[in-house]
Amino acid sequence: MFKSFSLLLVFSLAACAAAVPGSARLDRIDGRQLETLTLRHAAGAPVVVFEGGSRGTIDKWGTVPELVAAHATVFAYNRPGYGRSSVADTVRDGATIVEELRSTLRQKGLAPPYVLVGHSMGGLYMQLFARRYPQEVSALVLIDALYPGMIKKMQDFPWTTRLAGQLAFSRSVWREIEQIDATGEMVLALPAIDNKPIVRLVNQPVSSTAIAVDFGAFRLDQATRDAARALYPKATNIVVDSSHQMALTSPEIVTSAILQVLPVNRGNTVMSQ
């Protein structure tokens, strides 16, 4: 199953998709410009929070936010340094990113509990969020996610990988990559969350477009894959013949997985202003 965490999981050099949906807006959050998308459902509806990967901007969610918004309030955003969001000078480890997200949700008037949806590296951040603040989380959906231990410590990367990565990524993204191992350790240091609904979507094929820069960064041995699987023994695991950008290539499957863990609600969806 975990062969799907291909060498492109975090370090794909594919070009970013074009435009962020026109419904995204610029907010002033904690003194910084932050690009956000909020689709508000009826009062009292569950809140679904989307967190993207290392190449993940709002547009990478495709039609999924709009589809989910027929049943829930939806929040998606570009982390600092992504899209039109300002670069942050804070450390870019998972703890900082989780706290920034929680602050943003409060300032947007979006109260917990949340259904957290994380793709790739964003899946690692959402695992940390759920373990650190379990009382604020009702369910977790992990889309071809990164798990603790899958990426080596930065000092263990081959020098060619470090050089190519710094050339390929923006400084903001690379600062997050530098902290992936530390973020994974934060996840492992916290109690398990087996009492919550968890769905894991796993892309089955190993990508044939992996490039040399990816080699040496990942731990892809069987022990690592087994450890990732064992983190959430009660999770629903769905193997999908799709792509790493699953929300774009298989939006109906991603939407269905989210709705599967969504508390029942009623009402009409409106755009927030």
Residue pairs with C-beta under 8 A, 6 or more apart in sequence:
1 202
1 204
1 225
1 229
1 237
1 239
2 202
2 224
2 225
2 228
2 229
3 204
3 206
3 220
3 225
4 144
4 202
4 203
4 204
4 205
4 206
4 239
5 144
5 146
5 147
5 150
5 218
5 220
5 225
5 228
6 203
6 206
6 207
6 210
6 244
7 207
7 210
7 211
7 214
7 215
7 217
7 218
7 220
8 14
8 207
8 209
8 210
8 214
8 244
9 53
9 120
9 144
9 146
9 150
9 218
9 244
10 53
10 54
10 120
10 121
10 146
10 151
10 177
10 180
10 217
11 54
11 161
11 165
11 168
11 177
11 213
11 214
11 217
12 55
12 244
13 168
13 211
13 213
14 55
14 209
16 55
16 57
17 57
17 59
17 60
17 248
18 59
19 59
20 35
20 57
20 58
20 59
20 78
20 83
20 84
21 37
21 58
21 59
23 37
23 39
23 271
24 35
24 36
24 37
24 58
24 78
24 83
25 35
25 36
25 37
25 38
26 33
26 34
26 35
26 36
26 84
27 33
27 34
27 35
27 36
27 104
27 107
27 108
28 34
29 103
29 104
29 107
30 100
30 103
30 104
30 107
32 80
32 85
32 86
32 88
33 84
33 85
33 86
34 77
34 78
34 80
34 85
34 86
34 104
35 58
35 77
35 78
35 82
35 83
35 84
35 85
36 75
36 76
36 77
36 78
36 104
36 108
37 58
37 65
37 74
37 75
37 76
37 77
38 73
38 74
38 75
38 108
38 110
38 271
38 272
39 65
39 66
39 69
39 73
39 74
39 269
39 270
39 271
39 272
40 73
40 269
40 270
40 271
40 272
41 69
41 71
41 72
41 73
41 74
41 265
41 267
41 268
41 269
41 270
42 265
42 266
42 267
42 268
43 267
44 265
44 267
45 71
45 72
45 73
45 265
45 267
46 72
46 73
46 113
46 114
46 115
46 138
46 262
46 263
46 265
47 72
47 73
47 74
47 75
47 105
47 110
47 111
47 112
47 113
47 114
47 115
48 68
48 72
48 73
48 74
48 75
48 114
48 115
48 117
48 258
48 262
49 75
49 76
49 101
49 105
49 110
49 114
49 115
49 116
49 117
49 126
50 61
50 64
50 65
50 74
50 75
50 76
50 77
50 117
50 118
50 119
50 122
51 79
51 101
51 116
51 117
51 118
51 119
51 122
51 123
51 125
51 126
52 58
52 60
52 61
52 76
52 78
52 79
52 82
52 119
52 120
52 122
53 60
53 119
53 120
53 121
53 122
53 123
53 146
54 120
54 121
54 169
54 173
54 176
54 177
55 120
55 173
56 82
56 119
56 120
56 121
56 122
57 78
57 82
57 83
58 76
58 77
58 78
58 83
60 119
60 245
60 247
60 248
61 76
61 247
62 247
62 248
62 251
63 251
64 247
64 251
64 254
64 255
64 258
65 74
65 76
66 74
67 251
67 255
68 74
68 255
68 258
68 259
68 262
69 269
70 269
71 259
71 262
71 265
72 115
72 262
72 265
73 110
75 105
75 108
75 110
77 85
77 101
77 104
78 84
78 85
79 85
79 97
79 100
79 172
80 86
80 87
80 88
80 90
80 100
80 172
81 87
81 88
81 92
81 170
81 171
81 172
81 173
81 175
82 172
82 173
87 171
87 172
88 100
88 172
90 96
90 100
91 175
91 179
92 172
92 175
92 176
92 178
92 179
93 176
93 179
93 182
93 183
93 186
94 124
94 125
94 128
94 179
94 182
94 183
94 186
94 187
95 128
95 132
95 183
95 186
97 125
97 176
98 125
98 128
98 129
98 132
98 133
101 125
101 129
102 129
102 133
102 136
105 111
105 112
105 114
112 133
112 135
112 136
112 137
113 135
113 136
113 137
113 138
114 136
114 137
114 138
115 137
115 138
115 139
115 140
115 141
115 258
115 261
115 262
116 126
116 129
116 130
116 137
116 139
116 140
116 141
117 126
117 141
117 143
117 258
118 124
118 125
118 126
118 127
118 140
118 141
118 142
118 143
118 145
119 143
119 144
119 145
119 246
119 247
120 143
120 144
120 145
120 146
120 244
121 146
121 176
121 177
121 180
122 145
123 142
123 143
123 144
123 145
123 146
123 147
124 145
124 146
124 147
124 148
124 180
124 183
124 184
124 187
125 183
126 140
126 142
126 145
127 140
127 142
127 145
127 147
127 148
127 187
127 231
128 183
128 186
128 187
128 190
129 136
129 137
130 137
130 140
130 193
130 196
131 187
131 190
131 191
131 192
131 193
132 186
132 190
134 191
134 193
134 196
137 193
137 196
138 196
138 197
138 261
138 263
139 196
139 197
139 198
139 199
139 261
139 262
140 193
140 196
140 197
140 198
140 199
140 261
141 198
141 199
141 200
141 201
141 254
141 257
141 258
141 261
142 198
142 199
142 200
142 201
142 235
143 201
143 246
143 247
143 254
143 257
144 201
144 202
144 203
144 244
144 246
145 200
146 180
147 184
147 227
147 228
147 231
148 183
148 184
148 185
148 187
148 188
148 227
148 228
148 231
149 184
149 188
149 219
149 224
149 227
149 228
150 184
150 218
150 219
150 220
150 224
150 228
151 177
151 180
151 181
151 184
151 217
151 218
151 219
152 181
152 216
152 217
152 218
152 219
153 181
154 162
154 177
154 178
154 181
157 165
157 216
157 217
158 215
158 216
160 212
160 213
160 216
161 213
161 214
161 215
161 216
161 217
164 212
164 213
165 174
165 177
165 213
165 217
166 174
168 213
169 177
192 231
192 232
193 232
194 232
194 233
194 234
197 236
197 260
197 261
198 232
198 234
198 235
198 236
198 261
199 235
199 236
199 238
199 257
199 258
199 260
199 261
200 232
200 235
200 236
200 237
200 238
201 238
201 240
201 246
201 253
201 254
201 257
202 237
202 238
202 239
202 240
203 240
203 241
203 242
203 243
203 244
203 246
204 239
204 240
204 241
204 242
205 241
207 243
207 244
229 237
236 260
238 253
238 257
240 246
240 250
240 253
242 249
242 250
242 253
243 249
243 250
246 253
246 254
247 254
